[in-house]
Amino acid sequence: MKVFALLVFYAVGLFVVGYLVLGTESMLMAELANQVEIEISENVLLDMLEPNWR
């Protein structure tokens, strides 16, 4: 039972951390896309955020 509780704790912790990271990334993306002074197109912004696996 103790092992199961620890496993559930880690799973919930990973879920919360992943949710926060994705939320932060989407907020950053929205802020960068809405800036008028910089005028970065959405395609360029997405290309900058995607990792290069080549």
Buried (B, 14 or more C-beta within 10 A) or exposed (E): EEEEEEEEEEEEEEEEEEEEEEEEEEEEBEEBEEEEEEEEEEEEBEEEEEEEEE
